[in-house]
Amino acid sequence: MWKDTAFTEQVDIRYPIVQGPFGGGVSSAALVAAVSNAGGLGSFGANALAPDQILEAAADIRKRTDKPFALNLWVNPPDEPAIGPAEFARALELMAPYYRELGIEPPARPKRFAQDYRAQVDAVLAAKPRVFSLCLDCPSPT
């Protein structure tokens, strides 16, 4: 059957559908849990979060679902320019129909974008999501 794949078996989800993690502070625990509860893999973009906030987000997701989910970080240099107010507003505009449909409040733009990447990785590893994904670059081997 189309939904029975090595990925669905390995990750323990019903459908081979992965929700994009919406980095830059646009993710929400409610959306991640809704996707996971529906049988896909909900993904939370944690790039804008401090390590303690990553642990809080994972705990919030776990309150809403006992299904697998992913946490995602951006691998980018700390001097990488942050998403500006216009880009963030555009991202929220694109996602607005989904937030309305699910009755979820859109998130506020984070005050800080650049975090201590190594501390973020440690927090994700401590949170132990089923999937830990990275984007924008390859992590350093050290």
Phi and psi in degrees as a GROMACS rama.xvg file:
@    title "Ramachandran Plot"
@    xaxis  label "Phi"
@    yaxis  label "Psi"
@TYPE xy
-57.067  -31.2996  TRP-2
-86.9103  -10.5392  LYS-3
-90.6452  96.8935  ASP-4
-127.017  167.017  THR-5
-59.5519  -36.7752  ALA-6
-64.9613  -48.8771  PHE-7
-63.3413  -36.102  THR-8
-68.5993  -45.8132  GLU-9
-66.2519  -39.418  GLN-10
-89.2914  -15.1999  VAL-11
66.3994  50.9369  ASP-12
-120.938  162.71  ILE-13
-81.8347  -38.9288  ARG-14
-121.425  145.913  TYR-15
-81.2357  60.0191  PRO-16
-123.919  125.535  ILE-17
-118.29  121.462  VAL-18
-75.2433  133.446  GLN-19
-60.5157  145.392  GLY-20
-78.4206  -6.92878  PRO-21
48.2215  68.5467  PHE-22
-67.0869  176.797  GLY-23
81.4926  15.5828  GLY-24
91.3406  10.6555  GLY-25
-92.9218  -11.4483  VAL-26
-70.1668  156.514  SER-27
-141.796  144.74  SER-28
-61.4625  -35.4081  ALA-29
-63.6497  -43.1774  ALA-30
-66.9713  -44.69  LEU-31
-58.0064  -47.6265  VAL-32
-65.281  -38.328  ALA-33
-61.6105  -43.2029  ALA-34
-66.1359  -46.7067  VAL-35
-63.0672  -41.8801  SER-36
-65.541  -25.7836  ASN-37
-83.7231  -3.38434  ALA-38
107.642  -4.01677  GLY-39
-95.6242  -168.862  GLY-40
-108.881  105.383  LEU-41
-72.0653  141.296  GLY-42
-131.249  132.452  SER-43
-109.44  121.299  PHE-44
-80.6132  107.622  GLY-45
-101.855  10.5611  ALA-46
-59.2496  -30.1586  ASN-47
-89.3952  -3.068  ALA-48
-93.969  144.541  LEU-49
-71.6056  159.042  ALA-50
-52.0691  -43.4731  PRO-51
-65.5929  -31.636  ASP-52
-70.9052  -32.2801  GLN-53
-62.9177  -45.4276  ILE-54
-63.544  -39.5654  LEU-55
-64.7829  -42.249  GLU-56
-62.5295  -44.2035  ALA-57
-62.0469  -42.0223  ALA-58
-63.7744  -40.5411  ALA-59
-63.7919  -42.4873  ASP-60
-61.8134  -44.054  ILE-61
-65.3076  -26.7071  ARG-62
-68.1  -26.836  LYS-63
-97.2778  -19.1803  ARG-64
-154.435  149.703  THR-65
-106.29  11.609  ASP-66
-89.4587  161.077  LYS-67
-61.7468  147.872  PRO-68
-147.202  169.432  PHE-69
-119.964  150.007  ALA-70
-115.818  140.292  LEU-71
-127.002  139.733  ASN-72
-123.101  152.269  LEU-73
-90.524  132.993  TRP-74
-98.2897  97.709  VAL-75
-148.853  153.765  ASN-76
-63.1654  147.655  PRO-77
-62.043  -19.9756  PRO-78
-90.2109  6.0706  ASP-79
-60.7163  136.022  GLU-80
-62.9822  140.955  PRO-81
-74.4997  162.191  ALA-82
-66.3291  126.932  ILE-83
-78.2507  168.325  GLY-84
-57.1097  -38.0112  PRO-85
-67.7197  -42.5674  ALA-86
-65.5724  -39.7812  GLU-87
-65.4423  -44.0136  PHE-88
-61.0501  -39.8665  ALA-89
-63.9289  -42.0969  ARG-90
-61.8726  -43.7686  ALA-91
-64.2775  -38.9064  LEU-92
-60.7857  -43.3286  GLU-93
-65.8349  -33.9973  LEU-94
-89.854  -10.3116  MET-95
-51.3888  -43.2446  ALA-96
-60.5344  -34.0827  PRO-97
-73.4075  -41.2857  TYR-98
-62.1939  -43.5317  TYR-99
-62.0703  -47.248  ARG-100
-59.2207  -38.1736  GLU-101
-90.2826  -3.32265  LEU-102
67.6224  33.8805  GLY-103
-108.583  134.824  ILE-104
-73.0622  133.585  GLU-105
-66.2669  148.207  PRO-106
-74.9751  159.159  PRO-107
-81.5856  155.078  ALA-108
-67.8186  129.275  ARG-109
-61.6793  147.298  PRO-110
-76.29  -27.292  LYS-111
-131.145  134.574  ARG-112
-104.043  -41.5884  PHE-113
-83.4919  127.02  ALA-114
-122.751  172.054  GLN-115
-75.599  102.953  ASP-116
-57.4112  -46.4089  TYR-117
-61.6687  -39.7775  ARG-118
-67.2601  -35.3654  ALA-119
-63.2305  -45.0727  GLN-120
-59.1049  -45.4502  VAL-121
-58.8795  -40.308  ASP-122
-66.1148  -42.9848  ALA-123
-62.8599  -43.3714  VAL-124
-62.6518  -37.4738  LEU-125
-68.4981  -33.6218  ALA-126
-71.4448  -25.095  ALA-127
53.4694  55.9451  LYS-128
-69.3299  161.776  PRO-129
-63.1744  -36.0765  ARG-130
-128.638  135.942  VAL-131
-120.23  114.007  PHE-132
-114.896  157.256  SER-133
-131.051  152.439  LEU-134
-145.137  167.381  CYS-135
81.7232  -16.8926  LEU-136
-172.739  178.454  ASP-137
-101.186  137.518  CYS-138
-68.7624  152.857  PRO-139
-68.6571  145.855  SER-140
-71.3134  -10.4708  PRO-141
